[in-house]
Amino acid sequence: MNDKPRKAKATKGDAGREARLKAALKANLARRKAQARARKADADGS
């Protein structure tokens, strides 16, 4: 389907994408940890 070769080295746009992905991953992880803490608190309080 996609026969174009991938570039071996990162470009400026890729660095920005990597930064956005890293920030999104960090935010998602923080949100998931907060949800897990809330579920644990609810389970402990019940």
N, C-alpha and C positions, 0 to 999 in steps of 0.2 A: 504494500500500500504506500508507505512512505519510504522511498528509496534514497532520500537525501542523506548524505553522510553528516554525522554530528560533529560539531566543532570540538576540538580537543581542549583549547584554552578558553577561559572565561572572558567575557567582554564586559564593558561597563554596565550594560543593561542587566547582565546576569548577576552582577554584584548587588545591584539594587533589588533584584528579585530575591536573591539569597537573604538579604537583610529583611525584606518584608516577610518572607517565609519564616525566618528565625523569630521575628517579633510575634507573628501569628501563632507559632508553635508554643512560644513562652506564655502567651495569653491563654491559649487553650488549656495548657497544662495547669496554669494557676486556677482557671475556672473549674477544671475537673477536680483538682485538689479541694477547692472550696466546697464543691458539691459533695465530695466524699466525706469531708468533715461534718457537713450539715446532716448527711444521712446517719453518720455515726452518732452524732449528738441526739438525733431523734430516736435512734435505737436505744441509746443509753438512758434517755429520759422516759422511755415508755415503760 
